[in-house]
Amino acid sequence: MAQPMLDLHQQFQLKNLTLKPFSKLNNTEIELVWLMRNHPDIAKWMGSGGQIPLEAHHAFMARQSIENSNFNYLAHDQHGVSGVISLHRCDWRNCIAWLGIYRNPFRQETGLGSQLLNAICWLAFDIAKLHTLKLEVVADNTPAINAYLRAGFVNEGCWREAIRRDDSYIDLLLMGMTKQEWRSE
Ligand SMILES: CC(C)(COP(=O)(O)OP(=O)(O)OC[C@H]1O[C@@H](n2cnc3c(N)ncnc32)[C@H](O)[C@@H]1OP(=O)(O)O)[C@@H](O)C(=O)NCCC(=O)NCCS
């Protein structure tokens, strides 16, 4: 498979936002990621389900430096950690990847989602030189869907009843953005 032109396991700076790759996090940051990912406001929207044991989290972090198609970043602004953004399933042949995102649930201010979405689009299109960014979101995740629409993502269909929650099955919406759409923002 074709490789990216640059090493994505490095720290990036977008104005006041620092994006630190998971492969370079210290122990305090690794534990904070675990606390955020397991927070009920975040975990309830993750297709992979709820609580992640700390041991499994450390094993996941230990694999980060050898990843070449999944890249995760801890984002910091002037007030502290704002959240996590990810480029998943990067396909360098077709220049496409899937977005991952969650805000820091321990911070209350509005606008963190917009800041993080701007950063992941910048990383995908201006830095990684991708052509298309896709995402999947559970159909009742209204805050996330609204944030994606505000950022310029477009509805591209749905996988019907793809997510199981208790005794029901919920649609998974597909959304996407192309490089031209990002440029026109
Ligand atoms: C997805 C996610 C990052 C979006 O972040 P968010 O904080 O909800 O979104 P924003 O910060 O963009 O917007 C929050 C509110 O602030 C407002 N806002 C956005 N930018 C603003 C700004 N610069 N100044 C003031 N208000 C702003 C928005 O209009 C929105 O208001 P509303 O709630 O009345 O609609 C967040 O919901 C999240 O982490 N969810 C849990 C994990 C998750 O679902 N991940 C996605 C899985 S697909």
The ligand as a Gaussian input file, in Angstrom:
#p B3LYP/6-31G(d) Opt

LIG

0 1
 C      -18.720000      15.444000      18.617000
 C      -18.322000      16.542000      19.587000
 C      -16.788000      16.662000      19.614000
 C      -18.886000      17.870000      19.103000
 O      -18.519000      18.833000      20.043000
 P      -19.589000      19.835000      20.666000
 O      -18.972000      20.468000      21.850000
 O      -20.860000      19.112000      20.874000
 O      -19.734000      20.823000      19.448000
 P      -19.367000      22.349000      19.312000
 O      -18.342000      22.745000      20.296000
 O      -19.032000      22.569000      17.893000
 O      -20.748000      23.021000      19.604000
 C      -21.360000      23.013000      20.887000
 C      -22.245000      24.214000      20.967000
 O      -21.412000      25.361000      20.959000
 C      -21.770000      26.218000      19.890000
 N      -20.520000      26.751000      19.350000
 C      -19.706000      26.167000      18.449000
 N      -18.647000      26.956000      18.205000
 C      -18.811000      28.045000      19.000000
 C      -18.052000      29.203000      19.230000
 N      -16.905000      29.441000      18.585000
 N      -18.503000      30.100000      20.137000
 C      -19.654000      29.873000      20.794000
 N      -20.428000      28.803000      20.625000
 C      -19.994000      27.890000      19.741000
 C      -22.499000      25.383000      18.916000
 O      -23.401000      26.133000      18.142000
 C      -23.189000      24.391000      19.800000
 O      -24.384000      24.941000      20.306000
 P      -25.708000      24.044000      20.438000
 O      -25.378000      23.013000      21.476000
 O      -26.723000      25.005000      20.856000
 O      -25.947000      23.423000      19.082000
 C      -18.859000      16.282000      21.016000
 O      -20.263000      16.311000      20.968000
 C      -18.390000      14.973000      21.631000
 O      -17.239000      14.830000      22.021000
 N      -19.322000      14.006000      21.748000
 C      -19.061000      12.749000      22.442000
 C      -18.214000      11.815000      21.563000
 C      -18.835000      11.667000      20.208000
 O      -20.032000      11.584000      20.062000
 N      -17.966000      11.611000      19.174000
 C      -18.404000      11.475000      17.808000
 C      -18.713000      10.062000      17.486000
 S      -19.195000       9.917000      15.776000

